[in-house]
Amino acid sequence: MRRRHDLTVFGVLLAVAAGVTACGGGGSSSANGPVTLTLLEYQKPRADAVAALLPKFEAAMAAKGKTVHVKLIRDILPDDQFKTKITQEYNAGDAPDVTDYGATYIPGFAGAGYLLDLSSYLTKWSDWQTFFPQVRKQIVQPDGKIYSLPHEANTQSIFYRADVLQRLGVSTAQPKSWPELLARLEQIHAKTGKPAMVLPAGTAWGDGTFGEGFLNVMLGASSQFYNPNDKKWIVKSPGLTQTFGLYAELVKANILPVQALLNPEPWQPTKYVDFPKGVLPVAAQGTWGWRYDWGPQGSAPIPGLFQKVRTWGYPALDGGQPYAVSSVGFEYEVTAKTKYPDQAVELAKWLSSGSAMAQQLVAVGAAAPRSGIEQIAPYSAQPYLVATEKQFATSRSFPPRPGQDQISQAVGQATEAILTGKSDGPSAATAFAKSVGELLGPDQVEGGS
């Protein structure tokens, strides 16, 4: 599933909103008489799934003696257009009561005062302790508060065509180190004469270069990337240099499909054409790939998907055990200016529980962020999603932080310089540090020039 986010417009719009004062609940939470909430979904699969659930939520409230109606707003938009529009609505004070979007948006929106603090609601909710510790940890914002309720999670791994590797005589065992994986990729290249792996890189992939490629490798290094104490990005470290160096090594060995990565929509020829054909047999990918990319109703279905495609964990640059990268997917957020905060939170909690969560997870191909859902249909009938949950305990993760759009932009530029042969690993690392310092300012970075 393509998940691209605009890298520049958000900062401009937030600057406009700098004078907005957060409202900790725009009205009474105990409205007399019927209450009507608005819920916004901007992706069709999610909107379709929620539309079928809302009458059940209204019935559940009626059984408690409460009249709560929910108006579903279907605003099907690309990510960047949605982000622009919802920012404008937050700034104007007319955003929906509840909105559903990805974790990377939340630091900026919370920092601007747009979102209701859910901390007290969640700590009083008995179900909250069933959410996996890794998930609960990831959604805490730098101010120590929680502004969202996750209803899905994902892991990212290295997906590979087992059928192709077996035909080529290349081992399918879990690589224990990057040198071991590189040796296999070089074997594949030697036998096919073509690139062996797609790892997002360059500017055309948007923020996927950072969130679906670079970060996954960087998390295997022992270097810290963000200092939570002073809330600054660490832009010079051995781990960053190692990661850029690995990209340079992959390019030098003709492992990466450089030309495809430099073209518009680089995921099309790589993940949607060459991987399904078995021509490019190794790909950085996430849980969503099982459904959105290669499943029967996906963008590029692979017949016999679960027999042909398997996964490896990322080898660790620091010598640790191979790992998956876990992340929180979409989350429900309540606008700070809602007139009905209690009811809005109740809606988010209900949609993040039991059968309602199970149905949404299957619709989008995501894993449950909490225990207990694995026993509920239709999720219980998706073994590849249930198995993902077992990776959370040993996975590595990085919670989105303010300024991540600029970090993503700088990574895209630095890796593109590697793709085009203008930079090697160390020079790309130096350029990255300089670029982030200019984009964020010296007060938000450590180690910048």
C-alpha positions as a printed NumPy array, in Angstrom:
array([[  0.   ,   0.   ,   0.   ],
       [  1.453,   3.347,  -0.992],
       [  1.578,   5.73 ,   1.926],
       [  3.193,   8.971,   0.857],
       [  3.077,  12.161,   2.888],
       [  3.827,  15.698,   1.774],
       [  7.15 ,  16.955,   3.098],
       [  6.788,  20.717,   2.986],
       [  3.24 ,  22.046,   3.141],
       [  2.608,  20.857,   6.695],
       [  5.273,  23.1  ,   8.21 ],
       [  3.88 ,  26.143,   6.389],
       [  0.342,  25.469,   7.521],
       [  1.405,  24.898,  11.12 ],
       [  3.224,  28.205,  11.071],
       [ -0.102,  29.862,  10.184],
       [ -1.641,  28.091,  13.177],
       [  1.058,  29.122,  15.641],
       [ -1.299,  31.487,  17.423],
       [ -4.075,  28.963,  17.893],
       [ -4.797,  28.234,  21.536],
       [ -5.646,  24.624,  22.322],
       [ -9.106,  24.023,  23.65 ],
       [ -9.19 ,  21.075,  26.026],
       [-12.708,  20.2  ,  24.93 ],
       [-14.75 ,  22.722,  22.996],
       [-18.014,  22.17 ,  24.86 ],
       [-19.897,  20.164,  27.41 ],
       [-19.138,  16.456,  27.471],
       [-22.494,  15.62 ,  28.973],
       [-24.894,  16.903,  26.34 ],
       [-28.599,  16.732,  27.063],
       [-30.58 ,  14.816,  24.468],
       [-29.285,  13.26 ,  21.255],
       [-25.661,  13.779,  20.25 ],
       [-24.392,  13.754,  16.674],
       [-20.71 ,  13.096,  16.082],
       [-18.775,  13.392,  12.845],
       [-16.144,  10.83 ,  11.858],
       [-13.793,  11.359,   8.915],
       [-12.242,   8.551,   6.882],
       [-10.151,   9.447,   3.832],
       [ -9.223,   6.001,   2.488],
       [-11.915,   3.915,   0.819],
       [-11.218,   0.504,   2.466],
       [-11.333,   2.102,   5.898],
       [-14.441,   4.131,   5.084],
       [-16.233,   1.031,   3.795],
       [-15.326,  -0.982,   6.893],
       [-16.391,   1.73 ,   9.337],
       [-19.649,   2.438,   7.506],
       [-20.805,  -1.095,   8.257],
       [-19.906,  -0.72 ,  11.937],
       [-21.449,   2.609,  12.891],
       [-25.054,   1.36 ,  13.164],
       [-23.796,  -1.243,  15.647],
       [-22.082,   1.465,  17.694],
       [-25.275,   3.514,  17.766],
       [-27.203,   0.425,  18.886],
       [-24.625,  -0.258,  21.617],
       [-25.048,   3.31 ,  22.906],
       [-28.834,   3.002,  22.77 ],
       [-28.593,  -0.134,  24.914],
       [-26.876,   2.06 ,  27.513],
       [-29.657,   4.626,  27.317],
       [-27.61 ,   7.071,  25.236],
       [-28.657,   8.513,  21.898],
       [-25.501,   8.997,  19.851],
       [-25.608,   9.329,  16.086],
       [-22.482,   9.273,  13.934],
       [-22.225,  10.969,  10.572],
       [-19.496,   9.362,   8.47 ],
       [-17.616,  11.816,   6.266],
       [-16.088,  10.055,   3.266],
       [-13.407,  12.345,   1.906],
       [-11.36 ,  10.004,  -0.278],
       [ -8.089,  11.808,  -0.986],
       [ -4.385,  11.089,  -1.517],
       [ -2.377,  11.452,   1.678],
       [ -0.813,  14.794,   0.834],
       [ -4.144,  16.389,  -0.113],
       [ -5.802,  15.003,   2.997],
       [ -3.048,  16.397,   5.199],
       [ -3.426,  19.86 ,   3.693],
       [ -7.203,  19.826,   4.031],
       [ -7.401,  18.512,   7.603],
       [ -4.762,  21.034,   8.688],
       [ -6.891,  23.842,   7.281],
       [ -9.966,  22.448,   9.038],
       [ -8.146,  22.171,  12.366],
       [ -6.895,  25.724,  11.976],
       [-10.394,  26.999,  11.181],
       [-11.885,  25.118,  14.143],
       [-14.276,  23.048,  12.03 ],
       [-12.563,  19.649,  11.953],
       [-14.668,  16.501,  12.49 ],
       [-15.072,  15.266,  16.045],
       [-13.047,  12.111,  15.274],
       [-10.553,  11.594,  12.452],
       [ -8.581,   8.529,  11.397],
       [ -5.014,   8.911,  10.103],
       [ -1.445,   7.69 ,  10.425],
       [  0.954,   8.112,  13.321],
       [  3.381,  10.383,  11.467],
       [  0.889,  13.266,  11.44 ],
       [  0.269,  13.309,  15.175],
       [  3.367,  15.086,  16.578],
       [  2.702,  18.172,  14.459],
       [ -1.043,  18.262,  15.063],
       [ -0.661,  17.671,  18.801],
       [  2.052,  20.323,  19.043],
       [ -0.24 ,  22.827,  17.327],
       [ -2.947,  22.233,  19.929],
       [ -5.388,  20.626,  17.525],
       [ -5.92 ,  17.338,  19.372],
       [ -7.649,  16.391,  22.589],
       [ -5.399,  14.905,  25.275],
       [ -6.655,  11.34 ,  25.718],
       [ -4.296,  10.37 ,  28.551],
       [ -6.842,  10.411,  31.362],
       [ -9.449,   8.609,  29.26 ],
       [ -7.069,   5.782,  28.402],
       [ -5.613,   5.276,  31.873],
       [ -9.158,   4.812,  33.202],
       [-10.062,   2.346,  30.429],
       [ -9.557,  -1.264,  31.518],
       [ -8.857,  -2.349,  27.93 ],
       [ -5.849,  -0.049,  27.679],
       [ -3.56 ,  -2.561,  29.395],
       [ -4.332,  -5.13 ,  26.69 ],
       [ -2.559,  -2.957,  24.102],
       [  0.982,  -4.21 ,  23.56 ],
       [  3.635,  -2.319,  25.576],
       [  5.524,  -1.482,  22.379],
       [  2.392,   0.133,  20.957],
       [  1.577,   2.103,  24.104],
       [  5.143,   3.361,  24.262],
       [  5.218,   4.515,  20.639],
       [  2.199,   6.8  ,  20.853],
       [  3.378,   8.887,  23.822],
       [  4.299,  12.314,  22.478],
       [  7.347,  14.355,  23.565],
       [  5.229,  16.219,  26.143],
       [  4.419,  12.899,  27.823],
       [  0.761,  12.92 ,  26.753],
       [ -1.303,  10.693,  24.459],
       [ -3.422,  12.239,  21.718],
       [ -4.491,   9.195,  19.711],
       [ -5.91 ,   5.705,  20.018],
       [ -4.244,   3.144,  17.706],
       [ -6.447,   0.567,  16.057],
       [ -3.852,  -1.166,  13.909],
       [ -0.147,  -1.963,  13.832],
       [  2.356,  -3.188,  11.273],
       [  5.773,  -4.713,  11.034],
       [  8.264,  -4.251,   8.234],
       [ 10.662,  -6.97 ,   7.149],
       [ 12.638,  -8.092,   4.122],
       [ 10.28 , -10.017,   1.86 ],
       [ 11.77 , -12.469,  -0.634],
       [ 10.639, -14.81 ,  -3.383],
       [ 11.479, -18.194,  -1.919],
       [ 10.568, -19.91 ,  -5.167],
       [ 13.021, -17.771,  -7.136],
       [ 15.891, -18.138,  -4.671],
       [ 15.411, -21.885,  -4.541],
       [ 15.47 , -22.066,  -8.332],
       [ 18.673, -20.007,  -8.397],
       [ 20.296, -22.134,  -5.708],
       [ 20.553, -19.26 ,  -3.221],
       [ 20.042, -19.918,   0.493],
       [ 16.733, -18.843,   2.027],
       [ 17.943, -19.085,   5.636],
       [ 17.713, -15.952,   7.774],
       [ 20.834, -13.814,   7.105],
       [ 22.56 , -13.099,  10.406],
       [ 24.5  , -10.056,   9.189],
       [ 24.534,  -7.53 ,   6.38 ],
       [ 27.706,  -9.055,   4.857],
       [ 25.891, -12.399,   4.713],
       [ 22.841, -10.817,   3.078],
       [ 24.995,  -8.833,   0.658],
       [ 26.765, -12.029,  -0.405],
       [ 23.405, -13.589,  -1.276],
       [ 22.26 , -10.521,  -3.17 ],
       [ 25.51 , -10.577,  -5.134],
       [ 24.867, -14.245,  -5.902],
       [ 21.46 , -13.354,  -7.286],
       [ 22.903, -10.521,  -9.378],
       [ 25.646, -12.785, -10.729],
       [ 23.088, -15.377, -11.816],
       [ 20.512, -12.985, -13.31 ],
       [ 22.551,  -9.981, -14.381],
       [ 19.863,  -7.769, -12.814],
       [ 19.332,  -5.889,  -9.531],
       [ 18.409,  -8.174,  -6.651],
       [ 16.691,  -5.985,  -4.036],
       [ 14.506,  -2.91 ,  -3.809],
       [ 15.165,  -0.742,  -0.767],
       [ 13.437,   2.657,  -1.008],
       [ 15.898,   5.449,  -1.817],
       [ 15.928,   8.851,  -3.465],
       [ 13.428,  11.694,  -3.564],
       [ 10.806,  10.138,  -5.861],
       [  9.748,   7.629,  -3.185],
       [  8.761,  10.5  ,  -0.883],
       [  8.801,   9.763,   2.812],
       [  8.852,   6.034,   2.045],
       [ 12.6  ,   6.401,   1.532],
       [ 12.894,   7.199,   5.225],
       [  9.999,   5.259,   6.765],
       [ 10.145,   2.111,   4.623],
       [ 13.872,   1.878,   3.966],
       [ 16.473,   4.037,   5.653],
       [ 14.957,   3.965,   9.148],
       [ 14.602,   0.185,   9.036],
       [ 18.34 ,  -0.191,   8.468],
       [ 19.299,   2.613,  10.866],
       [ 17.396,   0.948,  13.719],
       [ 19.924,  -1.882,  13.534],
       [ 22.719,   0.461,  14.547],
       [ 23.564,   1.248,  18.139],
       [ 23.492,   5.013,  17.558],
       [ 20.735,   7.166,  18.99 ],
       [ 18.756,   9.144,  16.391],
       [ 16.614,  11.401,  18.584],
       [ 17.349,  12.721,  22.063],
       [ 14.072,  12.679,  24.037],
       [ 15.568,  14.706,  26.869],
       [ 16.373,  17.833,  24.898],
       [ 13.995,  16.955,  22.022],
       [ 16.661,  17.216,  19.351],
       [ 17.604,  15.085,  16.353],
       [ 21.1  ,  13.59 ,  16.421],
       [ 22.301,  14.146,  12.863],
       [ 25.884,  12.908,  13.123],
       [ 26.636,   9.407,  14.418],
       [ 28.469,   6.198,  13.464],
       [ 25.069,   4.573,  12.826],
       [ 24.049,   7.205,  10.3  ],
       [ 27.373,   6.895,   8.491],
       [ 27.028,   3.092,   8.479],
       [ 23.522,   3.303,   7.024],
       [ 24.462,   5.682,   4.235],
       [ 27.518,   3.514,   3.621],
       [ 25.335,   0.456,   3.174],
       [ 23.274,   2.239,   0.519],
       [ 26.491,   3.154,  -1.28 ],
       [ 27.644,  -0.455,  -1.116],
       [ 24.352,  -1.698,  -2.56 ],
       [ 24.601,   0.763,  -5.435],
       [ 28.251,  -0.039,  -6.152],
       [ 27.456,  -3.775,  -6.305],
       [ 24.54 ,  -3.148,  -8.715],
       [ 22.131,  -4.617,  -6.178],
       [ 19.613,  -1.741,  -6.214],
       [ 17.465,  -0.91 ,  -9.285],
       [ 18.928,   2.598,  -9.59 ],
       [ 17.095,   3.706, -12.717],
       [ 13.716,   2.615, -11.361],
       [ 14.381,   4.41 ,  -8.085],
       [ 15.146,   7.644,  -9.948],
       [ 11.961,   7.522, -12.002],
       [  8.545,   8.864, -10.887],
       [  6.545,   6.384,  -8.798],
       [  9.506,   4.022,  -8.293],
       [  7.341,   1.477,  -6.474],
       [  5.492,   0.709,  -9.703],
       [  8.29 ,  -1.017, -11.689],
       [  9.819,  -2.561,  -8.574],
       [  7.125,  -3.738,  -6.151],
       [  4.251,  -3.933,  -8.615],
       [  6.022,  -5.376, -11.665],
       [  9.439,  -6.931, -11.083],
       [  8.84 ,  -8.466,  -7.643],
       [  5.567, -10.143,  -8.72 ],
       [  7.348, -11.434, -11.836],
       [ 10.215, -12.768,  -9.714],
       [ 12.687, -10.599, -11.626],
       [ 13.536,  -8.533,  -8.528],
       [ 13.238, -11.195,  -5.818],
       [ 13.974,  -9.266,  -2.593],
       [ 12.035,  -6.23 ,  -1.308],
       [ 11.715,  -4.095,   1.794],
       [  8.027,  -4.358,   2.66 ],
       [  5.45 ,  -4.15 ,   5.425],
       [  2.512,  -6.197,   6.677],
       [  0.18 ,  -4.328,   4.336],
       [  1.917,  -5.972,   1.348],
       [  0.163,  -9.267,   1.996],
       [ -3.145,  -7.651,   1.121],
       [ -2.724,  -4.318,  -0.655],
       [  0.237,  -5.103,  -2.884],
       [  0.303,  -8.826,  -3.621],
       [ -2.916, -10.319,  -2.275],
       [ -5.781, -11.481,  -4.539],
       [ -7.341,  -7.995,  -4.524],
       [ -4.01 ,  -6.179,  -4.364],
       [ -2.31 ,  -3.908,  -6.873],
       [ -0.203,  -6.738,  -8.289],
       [ -1.525, -10.153,  -7.16 ],
       [  0.962, -13.001,  -6.85 ],
       [ -0.728, -16.397,  -7.367],
       [  0.27 , -18.753,  -4.562],
       [  1.496, -15.783,  -2.546],
       [  1.973, -17.569,   0.772],
       [  3.898, -20.418,  -0.828],
       [  6.154, -18.171,  -2.903],
       [  6.834, -15.237,  -0.578],
       [  8.499, -15.381,   2.838],
       [ 10.233, -12.893,   5.11 ],
       [ 13.57 , -12.282,   6.803],
       [ 14.241,  -9.968,   9.695],
       [ 16.625,  -7.094,   9.083],
       [ 20.225,  -7.976,   9.954],
       [ 21.538,  -5.736,  12.735],
       [ 24.428,  -3.387,  12.04 ],
       [ 25.294,  -3.538,  15.742],
       [ 25.689,  -7.33 ,  15.72 ],
       [ 22.398,  -8.027,  17.488],
       [ 19.705, -10.454,  16.486],
       [ 17.785,  -9.916,  13.233],
       [ 14.636,  -7.905,  13.829],
       [ 11.378,  -6.703,  12.367],
       [ 10.488,  -3.032,  12.564],
       [  7.189,  -2.402,  14.316],
       [  5.062,   0.686,  13.923],
       [  1.628,   1.918,  14.826],
       [ -0.652,   2.27 ,  11.829],
       [ -3.79 ,   4.393,  11.706],
       [ -5.123,   5.921,  14.905],
       [ -8.274,   7.711,  15.976],
       [ -7.858,  11.328,  17.045],
       [-10.4  ,  13.627,  18.688],
       [-10.335,  17.323,  17.864],
       [ -9.624,  19.546,  20.854],
       [-12.654,  21.643,  19.927],
       [-15.248,  18.873,  19.938],
       [-18.429,  19.731,  21.797],
       [-18.755,  16.127,  22.968],
       [-15.353,  14.811,  24.089],
       [-16.722,  11.939,  26.184],
       [-18.875,  10.608,  23.37 ],
       [-16.14 ,  11.104,  20.784],
       [-13.672,   9.132,  22.888],
       [-16.291,   6.452,  23.461],
       [-16.623,   6.077,  19.684],
       [-12.853,   5.746,  19.266],
       [-12.708,   3.147,  22.049],
       [-15.585,   1.109,  20.642],
       [-14.029,   1.055,  17.151],
       [-10.746,  -0.085,  18.735],
       [-12.299,  -3.069,  20.481],
       [-13.521,  -6.593,  19.755],
       [-15.276,  -7.396,  16.514],
       [-15.121,  -3.782,  15.313],
       [-11.325,  -3.83 ,  15.406],
       [-11.166,  -7.349,  13.936],
       [-13.211,  -6.348,  10.908],
       [-11.192,  -3.199,  10.247],
       [ -7.89 ,  -5.061,  10.501],
       [ -8.896,  -7.586,   7.87 ],
       [-10.162,  -4.821,   5.593],
       [ -6.769,  -3.097,   5.532],
       [ -4.394,  -6.003,   6.125],
       [ -2.979,  -4.799,   9.451],
       [ -2.078,  -6.538,  12.69 ],
       [ -3.854,  -5.986,  15.992],
       [ -2.131,  -3.542,  18.371],
       [ -3.587,  -5.382,  21.378],
       [ -4.1  ,  -8.904,  22.634],
       [ -7.378, -10.799,  22.443],
       [ -8.295,  -9.903,  18.871],
       [ -6.511, -12.987,  17.539],
       [ -9.478, -15.039,  18.731],
       [-12.128, -12.933,  17.013],
       [-13.383, -13.528,  13.455],
       [-12.623, -12.558,  10.765],
       [ -9.161, -11.622,  12.053],
       [ -8.672, -15.056,  13.619],
       [ -8.799, -16.569,  10.119],
       [ -5.781, -14.539,   8.939],
       [ -2.765, -16.478,  10.256],
       [ -0.2  , -14.216,   8.567],
       [ -1.597, -11.216,  10.463],
       [ -1.852, -13.042,  13.781],
       [  1.763, -14.203,  13.361],
       [  2.837, -10.582,  12.987],
       [  1.831,  -9.885,  16.571],
       [  4.499, -12.31 ,  17.789],
       [  7.193, -10.093,  16.269],
       [  6.298,  -7.069,  18.387],
       [  8.111,  -8.213,  21.524],
       [ 11.495,  -8.448,  19.763],
       [ 10.978,  -5.748,  17.142],
       [ 12.736,  -2.411,  16.971],
       [ 10.77 ,   0.791,  16.54 ],
       [ 10.995,   4.546,  16.306],
       [  8.042,   6.767,  17.277],
       [  7.356,   9.721,  14.953],
       [  8.757,  12.961,  16.28 ],
       [  8.379,  16.668,  15.396],
       [ 10.606,  17.537,  12.464],
       [ 10.41 ,  14.085,  10.897],
       [  9.194,  15.506,   7.583],
       [ 12.43 ,  17.459,   7.294],
       [ 14.493,  14.426,   8.298],
       [ 12.715,  12.435,   5.606],
       [ 13.388,  15.138,   3.022],
       [ 17.106,  15.205,   3.87 ],
       [ 17.378,  11.397,   3.728],
       [ 15.738,  11.41 ,   0.309],
       [ 18.194,  13.977,  -1.005],
       [ 21.245,  12.26 ,   0.482],
       [ 20.313,   8.81 ,  -0.817],
       [ 19.538,  10.252,  -4.246],
       [ 23.072,  11.644,  -4.362],
       [ 24.296,   8.09 ,  -3.716],
       [ 22.068,   6.698,  -6.474],
       [ 23.398,   9.216,  -8.989],
       [ 27.03 ,   8.637,  -8.003],
       [ 27.509,  12.147,  -6.623],
       [ 28.153,  10.955,  -3.056],
       [ 29.627,   8.019,  -1.244],
       [ 28.467,   6.988,   2.225],
       [ 30.531,   9.422,   4.353],
       [ 29.862,  12.415,   2.106],
       [ 26.129,  11.608,   2.042],
       [ 26.143,  11.503,   5.852],
       [ 27.848,  14.9  ,   5.969],
       [ 25.397,  16.385,   3.483],
       [ 22.494,  14.949,   5.465],
       [ 23.639,  16.601,   8.7  ],
       [ 24.083,  19.952,   6.973],
       [ 20.7  ,  19.742,   5.251],
       [ 18.818,  18.89 ,   8.45 ],
       [ 20.515,  21.768,  10.249],
       [ 19.294,  24.137,   7.566],
       [ 15.776,  22.688,   7.409],
       [ 15.135,  22.456,  11.155],
       [ 17.49 ,  25.077,  12.54 ],
       [ 20.4  ,  24.566,  14.938],
       [ 18.115,  24.582,  17.996],
       [ 16.502,  21.28 ,  16.935],
       [ 19.616,  19.231,  16.108],
       [ 22.686,  17.85 ,  17.795],
       [ 25.884,  17.43 ,  15.809],
       [ 24.842,  19.631,  12.879],
       [ 27.242,  21.962,  11.142]])
